[in-house]
Amino acid sequence: ELFSPSQKYQLLVYHADSLFHDKEYRNAVSKYTMALQQKKALSKTSKVRPSTGNAASTPQTQCLPSEIEVKYKMAECCTMLKQDKDAIAILDGIPSRQRTPKINMMLANLYKKAGQERSSVTSYKEVLRQCPLALDAILGLLSLSVKGAEVASMTINIIQSIPNLDWLSVWIKAYAFVHTGDNTRAINTICSLEKKSLLRDNVDLLGSLADLYFRAGDNKNSILKFEQAQMLDPYLIKGMDVYGYLLAREGRLEDVENLGCRLFNISDQHAEPWVVSGCHSFYSKRYSRALYLGAKAIQLNSNSVQALLLKGTALRNMGQVQEAIIHFWEAIRLAPCRLDCYEG
């Protein structure tokens, strides 16, 4: 034959990778599955035929794509196809000792989305055990009501062993307040962090402050912080849906339109640009257009609270009250601490 068994495996993985990058996720899963079957056959062959002393075969085997990585990519395809149960099943099939931090992180997020909080907490903790500075894992634990003190205890060794990490314990404390809904103490703690030289002009902190001011009903300071954040990072997308909504509420529709255009130029694969354009349409009293844009945003991110509120208010203003209520309830489920979710 033209290719050896190991080369066939390699080619199947490369083919699947190219399909993945072309967003042909179903086809990619099929090719990854074929690749794993080929790898299994290859493993059996190598067991049956012991080494003949041919040194050339060893480097070739070492260069083969990892089965663990192939399974991770399969799970990624499943999440893109919104087949979260299949993704969990694939990652669950990987023995615990062989799970890398990114596999545990994906599992934690999938468990959390599925409402399996205990399994999610376990996976986040495993990420922190392997990578004590994994901030997303810290936020994941805090969002699942794990106490800030417990999370901080998991990072204490790394804080003591690396210089200039004293800010981390304060950062954990701040986001613990965020996730318990204590907006005032969260704002004060983040402001104290922002004054420190290491975290001054930190875009993530500014975005968090903007969101906290918004939740606290201080729209003026919220807009100010969003403006600071986007000046520091012109490609910022996160939080811009709330910023666009606030601008629209103030009647600054030209600014909203410009913001929407800027975000679409960055990426149309996030919910935020669609929500911002939807806010422009809604406050221009083009409710059917706002409804379409809100639906498109939800299609891209079903957990976008701002998209759910946009679609809900558009439905309400079009007289479709029962459908609107469904969207408002979903927004409340996702963000019970946000008062604007209850206004609908």
C-alpha positions as CSV (number, residue, x, y, z in Angstrom):
1,E,0.0,0.0,0.0
2,L,1.0,3.6,-0.5
3,F,0.9,4.6,3.2
4,S,1.8,2.8,6.3
5,P,-0.8,2.3,9.1
6,S,0.8,5.1,11.2
7,Q,0.8,7.5,8.2
8,K,-2.9,6.7,7.5
9,Y,-3.7,7.7,11.1
10,Q,-1.7,10.9,10.8
11,L,-3.4,11.8,7.5
12,L,-6.9,11.1,8.9
13,V,-6.1,13.5,11.8
14,Y,-4.8,16.2,9.5
15,H,-7.9,15.8,7.3
16,A,-10.1,16.1,10.3
17,D,-8.2,19.2,11.5
18,S,-8.7,20.9,8.1
19,L,-12.4,20.1,8.2
20,F,-12.6,21.5,11.8
21,H,-11.0,24.8,10.6
22,D,-13.5,24.9,7.7
23,K,-16.3,24.5,10.3
24,E,-17.4,21.2,8.9
25,Y,-17.8,19.8,12.4
26,R,-19.9,16.7,11.6
27,N,-17.5,15.6,8.9
28,A,-14.6,16.3,11.2
29,V,-16.0,14.1,14.0
30,S,-16.4,11.3,11.4
31,K,-12.8,11.6,10.4
32,Y,-11.5,11.9,14.0
33,T,-13.5,8.7,14.8
34,M,-11.9,6.9,11.8
35,A,-8.5,8.1,13.0
36,L,-9.0,6.7,16.5
37,Q,-10.1,3.4,15.0
38,Q,-6.9,3.4,12.8
39,K,-4.8,4.1,15.9
40,K,-6.4,1.2,17.8
41,A,-5.6,-1.1,15.0
42,L,-2.1,0.3,14.9
43,S,-1.7,-0.4,18.6
44,K,-2.8,-4.0,18.2
45,T,-0.4,-4.5,15.3
46,S,2.5,-3.1,17.3
47,K,1.7,-5.5,20.2
48,V,1.5,-8.5,17.9
49,R,4.7,-7.6,16.2
50,P,7.4,-6.8,18.7
51,S,10.2,-4.4,17.8
52,T,12.6,-5.8,15.2
53,G,15.3,-3.3,16.1
54,N,14.4,-0.9,13.4
55,A,15.2,2.4,14.9
56,A,13.5,4.4,12.2
57,S,10.0,3.3,13.4
58,T,10.5,4.8,16.9
59,P,10.6,8.5,16.0
60,Q,7.7,8.0,13.6
61,T,5.6,6.6,16.4
62,Q,6.6,9.4,18.7
63,C,5.6,12.0,16.2
64,L,2.0,10.7,15.9
65,P,-0.8,13.0,17.0
66,S,-1.9,12.2,20.6
67,E,-5.1,10.2,21.0
68,I,-6.0,12.5,23.9
69,E,-5.7,15.6,21.7
70,V,-7.9,13.9,19.0
71,K,-10.6,13.2,21.6
72,Y,-10.4,16.8,22.8
73,K,-10.9,18.1,19.2
74,M,-13.8,15.7,18.8
75,A,-15.4,17.2,22.0
76,E,-14.8,20.7,20.6
77,C,-16.7,19.7,17.4
78,C,-19.6,18.4,19.5
79,T,-19.8,21.6,21.5
80,M,-19.9,23.6,18.2
81,L,-22.8,21.3,17.1
82,K,-24.4,22.0,20.5
83,Q,-24.1,18.3,21.4
84,D,-22.8,18.8,24.9
85,K,-23.8,15.3,26.2
86,D,-21.7,13.7,23.5
87,A,-18.8,16.1,24.3
88,I,-19.0,15.1,28.0
89,A,-19.1,11.4,27.1
90,I,-16.0,11.7,25.0
91,L,-14.0,13.5,27.7
92,D,-15.3,11.3,30.4
93,G,-13.9,8.4,28.5
94,I,-10.4,9.7,29.0
95,P,-8.8,8.3,32.2
96,S,-8.5,10.9,35.0
97,R,-4.7,10.7,35.1
98,Q,-4.4,11.4,31.4
99,R,-6.6,14.5,31.5
100,T,-4.7,17.7,30.7
101,P,-5.7,21.1,32.3
102,K,-7.6,22.1,29.1
103,I,-9.6,18.8,29.1
104,N,-10.5,19.3,32.8
105,M,-11.4,22.9,32.0
106,M,-13.7,22.0,29.1
107,L,-15.3,19.2,31.3
108,A,-15.9,21.7,34.1
109,N,-17.6,24.2,31.8
110,L,-19.7,21.5,30.2
111,Y,-20.7,20.0,33.6
112,K,-21.6,23.5,34.8
113,K,-23.7,24.2,31.7
114,A,-25.5,20.8,32.3
115,G,-26.3,21.7,35.9
116,Q,-23.9,19.0,37.3
117,E,-22.4,21.4,39.9
118,R,-20.5,18.8,42.0
119,S,-18.7,17.3,39.0
120,S,-18.0,20.8,37.7
121,V,-16.4,21.9,41.0
122,T,-14.3,18.7,41.0
123,S,-13.0,19.4,37.5
124,Y,-12.3,23.1,38.3
125,K,-10.3,22.1,41.4
126,E,-8.3,19.6,39.3
127,V,-7.4,22.4,36.9
128,L,-6.2,24.5,39.9
129,R,-4.3,21.6,41.3
130,Q,-2.4,21.4,37.9
131,C,-2.3,25.1,37.2
132,P,-2.7,27.2,40.4
133,L,-2.9,30.5,38.4
134,A,-5.8,29.4,36.2
135,L,-8.0,32.5,36.7
136,D,-10.9,31.1,34.7
137,A,-11.0,28.0,37.0
138,I,-11.0,30.3,40.0
139,L,-13.9,32.3,38.6
140,G,-15.7,29.0,37.8
141,L,-15.4,27.8,41.4
142,L,-16.6,31.2,42.7
143,S,-19.6,31.2,40.3
144,L,-20.6,27.8,41.8
145,S,-20.7,29.2,45.3
146,V,-17.4,27.8,46.5
147,K,-16.2,30.2,49.3
148,G,-13.5,32.6,48.5
149,A,-11.4,31.5,51.4
150,E,-11.4,27.9,50.1
151,V,-10.4,29.0,46.6
152,A,-7.7,31.2,48.0
153,S,-6.3,28.3,50.0
154,M,-5.7,26.4,46.8
155,T,-3.4,29.2,45.5
156,I,-1.6,30.1,48.7
157,N,1.6,28.1,47.9
158,I,2.0,29.7,44.5
159,I,1.4,33.2,45.9
160,Q,4.1,32.6,48.5
161,S,6.6,31.2,46.0
162,I,6.4,33.8,43.2
163,P,7.2,37.5,43.8
164,N,4.6,40.3,43.0
165,L,1.6,37.9,43.3
166,D,0.1,39.5,46.5
167,W,-2.7,41.0,44.3
168,L,-4.1,37.6,43.6
169,S,-5.7,37.0,47.1
170,V,-7.4,40.4,46.9
171,W,-8.5,39.6,43.3
172,I,-10.1,36.4,44.6
173,K,-11.8,38.3,47.4
174,A,-13.2,40.8,44.9
175,Y,-14.7,38.2,42.6
176,A,-16.1,36.3,45.6
177,F,-18.1,39.5,46.4
178,V,-19.1,39.7,42.7
179,H,-20.5,36.2,42.7
180,T,-22.4,36.7,46.0
181,G,-24.0,39.8,44.6
182,D,-22.3,42.2,47.1
183,N,-21.8,44.9,44.5
184,T,-20.6,47.7,46.9
185,R,-17.8,45.6,48.4
186,A,-16.9,44.2,45.0
187,I,-16.6,47.7,43.6
188,N,-14.5,48.9,46.5
189,T,-12.2,45.9,46.4
190,I,-11.7,46.1,42.6
191,C,-11.0,49.9,42.9
192,S,-8.3,49.1,45.4
193,L,-6.8,46.6,43.0
194,E,-6.9,49.0,40.1
195,K,-4.9,51.5,42.1
196,K,-2.0,49.1,42.4
197,S,0.7,49.7,39.7
198,L,0.6,46.0,38.4
199,L,-3.1,46.1,37.6
200,R,-3.5,49.8,36.7
201,D,-5.4,50.2,33.4
202,N,-6.3,46.4,33.4
203,V,-9.0,46.0,30.8
204,D,-10.6,43.0,32.5
205,L,-10.9,44.9,35.8
206,L,-12.3,48.0,34.1
207,G,-14.9,45.7,32.4
208,S,-15.8,44.1,35.7
209,L,-16.2,47.6,37.3
210,A,-18.4,48.8,34.5
211,D,-20.6,45.7,34.9
212,L,-20.8,46.2,38.7
213,Y,-21.7,49.8,38.4
214,F,-24.4,48.8,35.9
215,R,-25.8,46.2,38.3
216,A,-25.7,48.8,41.1
217,G,-27.8,51.2,38.9
218,D,-24.9,53.7,38.5
219,N,-25.2,54.0,34.7
220,K,-23.0,57.1,34.5
221,N,-19.9,55.4,36.1
222,S,-20.7,52.2,34.1
223,I,-20.5,54.1,30.8
224,L,-17.3,55.8,31.9
225,K,-15.6,52.5,32.7
226,F,-16.7,50.9,29.5
227,E,-15.3,53.9,27.6
228,Q,-11.9,53.6,29.4
229,A,-11.8,49.9,28.7
230,Q,-12.4,50.2,24.9
231,M,-9.9,53.1,24.7
232,L,-7.3,50.8,26.1
233,D,-8.4,47.8,23.9
234,P,-10.0,48.9,20.6
235,Y,-10.7,45.2,19.8
236,L,-12.7,44.6,23.1
237,I,-16.0,42.7,22.6
238,K,-16.8,41.4,26.0
239,G,-19.4,43.7,27.8
240,M,-19.9,45.9,24.8
241,D,-23.5,44.7,24.5
242,V,-24.3,46.2,27.9
243,Y,-22.4,49.4,26.9
244,G,-24.5,49.6,23.7
245,Y,-27.7,49.2,25.7
246,L,-26.7,51.9,28.1
247,L,-25.9,54.3,25.2
248,A,-29.2,53.5,23.5
249,R,-31.1,54.2,26.7
250,E,-29.5,57.6,26.9
251,G,-30.6,58.3,23.3
252,R,-27.1,58.3,21.9
253,L,-28.1,56.3,18.8
254,E,-25.4,57.5,16.5
255,D,-22.8,56.3,19.1
256,V,-24.6,53.0,19.2
257,E,-24.6,52.6,15.4
258,N,-20.9,53.4,15.3
259,L,-20.2,50.9,18.1
260,G,-22.1,48.2,16.3
261,C,-20.2,48.8,13.0
262,R,-16.9,48.7,14.9
263,L,-17.8,45.4,16.6
264,F,-18.9,43.8,13.3
265,N,-15.6,44.7,11.8
266,I,-13.9,42.8,14.6
267,S,-16.1,39.7,14.5
268,D,-19.6,38.7,13.6
269,Q,-19.3,35.4,15.4
270,H,-20.0,36.9,18.9
271,A,-23.4,37.9,20.3
272,E,-22.4,41.4,21.2
273,P,-22.4,43.1,17.8
274,W,-25.8,41.7,17.0
275,V,-27.2,42.9,20.4
276,V,-25.7,46.4,19.9
277,S,-27.3,46.7,16.5
278,G,-30.5,45.3,18.0
279,C,-30.5,48.0,20.7
280,H,-30.2,50.6,17.9
281,S,-33.2,49.1,16.1
282,F,-35.3,48.8,19.3
283,Y,-34.7,52.4,20.4
284,S,-35.4,53.4,16.8
285,K,-38.8,51.6,17.2
286,R,-38.0,49.0,14.6
287,Y,-39.1,46.1,16.8
288,S,-39.2,43.3,14.2
289,R,-35.6,44.1,13.2
290,A,-34.6,44.1,16.9
291,L,-36.3,40.8,17.3
292,Y,-34.3,39.3,14.4
293,L,-31.0,40.6,15.7
294,G,-31.8,39.4,19.2
295,A,-32.6,35.9,17.9
296,K,-29.3,35.9,15.9
297,A,-27.4,36.8,19.0
298,I,-29.0,34.0,21.0
299,Q,-28.1,31.6,18.2
300,L,-24.5,32.5,18.7
301,N,-24.6,32.5,22.5
302,S,-27.6,31.0,24.2
303,N,-26.3,32.3,27.6
304,S,-26.3,36.0,26.5
305,V,-28.5,37.7,29.0
306,Q,-28.5,41.0,27.0
307,A,-29.6,39.1,23.9
308,L,-32.5,37.4,25.8
309,L,-33.6,40.8,27.2
310,L,-33.5,42.4,23.8
311,K,-35.6,39.6,22.2
312,G,-38.0,39.6,25.2
313,T,-38.6,43.4,25.1
314,A,-39.0,43.3,21.3
315,L,-41.6,40.5,21.6
316,R,-43.4,42.3,24.4
317,N,-43.6,45.5,22.3
318,M,-45.0,43.5,19.4
319,G,-47.7,42.1,21.6
320,Q,-46.3,38.6,21.9
321,V,-46.3,38.6,25.7
322,Q,-46.2,34.9,26.5
323,E,-43.1,34.4,24.4
324,A,-41.5,37.5,25.9
325,I,-42.0,36.1,29.4
326,I,-40.2,32.9,28.5
327,H,-37.1,34.9,27.5
328,F,-37.3,37.1,30.7
329,W,-37.5,34.0,32.9
330,E,-34.4,32.5,31.1
331,A,-32.5,35.8,31.7
332,I,-33.5,35.7,35.4
333,R,-32.2,32.1,35.6
334,L,-28.9,33.1,34.1
335,A,-28.5,36.4,36.1
336,P,-30.7,36.4,39.2
337,C,-28.7,39.4,40.6
338,R,-29.5,41.7,37.7
339,L,-32.5,43.9,38.5
340,D,-33.1,44.8,34.8
341,C,-34.0,41.1,34.2
342,Y,-37.1,41.6,36.4
343,E,-38.2,44.8,34.7
344,G,-39.6,42.9,31.7
